[in-house]
Every structure is written in C-alpha cells, then in structure tokens.
Amino acid sequence: MDFFFPTSFLLLLSLFSHQIPPISGFGTLGVNYGLNGDNLPTPSDVINLYGRCGINILRLFEPNHGVLDALQGKKDLVLWLGTRNEDIQGFATNQLAANAWVNANVVPYYKNVNIAYITIGNEVVPGDAAAPFVANGIKNIMQALVDVGIKSDIKVTTVVAMTALGVSYPPSAGAFTGSAAGIMKDIANVLGSSGAPILVNVYPYFAYASNPQQISLNYALFTSSTPVVVDGNLQYFNLFDAMVDSFYAALEKIDAGEIRIGISETGWPTNGNEPFTSVENALTYNKNLVKHVTSGVGTPKRPNLKYDVVLFEMFNEDLKAPGVEQNFGFFSPNMNPVYPFWNC
C-alpha cells in the first residue's frame, strides 16, 4: 500500500452504470487472488468464478499448488505468479535455489497454465532487507527458465510500492528515494534486457484518506471535469495518472524511461474507515479506472500507451488486519458480490 500527496479541490461525486468491455493484449484487466481467509471457496470454484466474470488476469502472491492445479487447461486466464519475499535472497545468491523453485512451481504447470509473469517479491523495494537482492533474483530466475527450455515465454519482474518515491509531486518531479534509486537502477537494467515491465502498486485511496483537506474525492475517483494539477504543459484530471507519471519521471531520472509500467494492485475499500470507505466510492473508483484504462488514452506523460491493471482484490479476507485490509474484495467468501461490478 502506498501514499501520494498532490494538491486538489473538492467537487461532487457522480455514479453511472457500467459494463466491462472486452479487451485483449496490453490494457488487460485482472484481479488479485489472496488466500488470507479461513472461509474462502475452493480454488476450482474461484477459477470458475474468474471465467464466468470474464476476468483476464489472476495475480497470485506466492505459489499455491491447489490454485495452480485448478488453473490447468484454463489458458484464457493469464497468471502473474509471485514468489515469497523471504525466498528472494536465496534466489539471488544461489542459482540452484532459483532452479529448484522453477522446477517445483513452473515446470509442472507452464504447458497448461498461461503464466505471463513471475514476480520476484511484493513491495520489498524500498525498505525490505531483501530489496538489494531483487535484481539478481530476477536474473537467476530468468536463467532457471532458460535452463529448462522456457526461455523468454515467461517474463520475470518485481512489484514495487509507490513509497519507493522520495518525491512524487508534481508528477514531473517524481524521483526515487536515495536508498531506492540504486536498487531500482539495477532492476531496470535487468528488465531492459528482457523487455519485462516494472509492476507498481498504486492506491489513490490511501493518499486521499490520509490528506482529505488537500486531496479531493473527485480527483481520487476520476470524476473531476476540470484539471486539478497542471504540471508544465500536462494536465491531470485524476490522481491515478499523476501517481503513474510520477513513477515514470523517477524512472527517467535513473535513465530507465523506456521501462513500461504495469499496475499490479489498485482498488478502494468498501468499509473500515468511514466516511472515506464506502460501496459507492469503491464502485465509482473501480468503474472509472476500468473505463480509463480500457479506453487506451494512457497518461498525460505516456499518452495512448496501454498498460495492464490488476485490481485489488477478489475476496474480503478475514485473516488480514481488521479494518480496510479486510474490505477490498469484490466478493464475499460465499462468492456473492459485495457490490455489483462484474458481469457474472
């Protein structure tokens, strides 16, 4: 989860009915599948729910063979497969450990499961002890894939928090923290050689909820009809674009402006921090995000550049910390929708 602090003003909220459009290639939508609940449906039932709802990407935070088994033969569903943060140092310092992970979690599945990315950890950059090992962890998992003959069919990357930025406003001033800059440059060098994107978790909700005096609800919810932030010749109508472009600006400052960004998490909780959390706000944010992403307009800094977005998350999970963390789900554990969103 992450924070971002531009200035803006308050306008009225409006809600519209929506429909998820069909999409393919870059600009594809997905949903994170977390397992931090003691009452969740079986993996087979969950995979079938993804299919009924027409969700294109499933992000899994770490290997779960029950989920991987349920994905067998479901080639229309793209998998982003994560590794545990505590395994990264082992991958980075021992090629045999990377080989063992690939042999256990990829080799038995890749022919019948559509694995697009392996993500080396989640939000270890900037502050986790494993952060300095991410770049070499990516390289060694890439080598392990080559060793088993998978080569470039599966891209390897990592998931970064917006807190990797020391400066994020205005977007053009975006820059990594001193501790993150060198790590991010090493990661970008590896990704540049493979063509993989960097994946970023982007949460306008947390920025708005932490500073509602300066950040307006409609700027966070994509409902501003006039530009809220003007940065040189670029105009920002929504906070999401500003956050993404601040990350692009930071990449440019480490000579990595060619690296694409994908969105590995974004969403809005329905409960746990009123008045900022509500079904209405969650519906509005996610509906307008989908419309924005699938329109192909890109961001002011990267116009017409499509990118994948994985929404957070499939279910409300009762083993997470009480409050908003338990309330990002599109569905309750009984698979009834928390609010009507997907066409299923």
Disulfide bonds with the S-S distance in Angstrom:
Cys53-Cys344 1.93
